[in-house]
Amino acid sequence: MYVQDELIWSSLSIAIFAIAAVTDYFDGYIARNYNAGSKSGVFLDPLADKFLTFAGFICLPFVSSEQFPWWAIILIFLRDIFVTGLRMWADRKGMGMKTLFSAKVKTFAQMAFLYVALLIGVFVQADVTLGEYSRMILETDVMKWLLYLVTFITVYTGLEYIWANKQLFRKSS
């Protein structure tokens, strides 16, 4: 819906994205604070985060391929797929995988960035003052550098996951 040429569809999709991101936050908050987590929730929640962020990141190069290069999007995808695979492998080995606070920071950074970037993509289509500002922002490299920062955070947390869970790579005797 987002990449449609009609403003109504991209506006509706950004609203759906925002609702999904906010409900994901409250779902995690409730699960943590009321001890309402489950084994399937521990696996499915990060997976749902990935689907949501993948959907957002895939749209960005269609807004501006110069500001949102595919290579950065692919690095983010590869890290998230790798960590998900690592989590599945840890479960298969019967070992717990440490969840890191930095991964929560990464998710927040991705969601905040995506919301702003997707919103800019919506306003670029609109013939309003915010549309002019959005076009001006896309003419600078601000969004590109923010994407690079999000990509760095994402890749860094992937490496941190490897380090924090290095016991998964040891040979079992």
Secondary structure as UniProt FT lines:
FT   TURN            2..3
FT   HELIX           7..33
FT   TURN            34..35
FT   HELIX           39..63
FT   TURN            65..67
FT   HELIX           70..92
FT   TURN            93..94
FT   HELIX           101..125
FT   HELIX           129..139
FT   HELIX           142..164
FT   HELIX           166..169
//
